[in-house]
């Protein structure tokens, strides 16, 4: 009886360790994906800020060149 309880407990502990390891791997993968997504979004922000600056400069230049009526 005691031996059976120990065997079940050992098996339960082993299952728990496997689940814990899998959860850790899943969290690491999620973290990596999130970091990659952040990097991509930061690159998009930088590109859009540059484009916005260029367009503002273009508008200022057009306004400066445009003759007053």
PyMOL commands that set and color helices and strands:
alter all, ss='L'
color gray80, all
select helices_A, chain A and resi 2-65
alter helices_A, ss='H'
color red, helices_A
deselect
rebuild
show_as cartoon
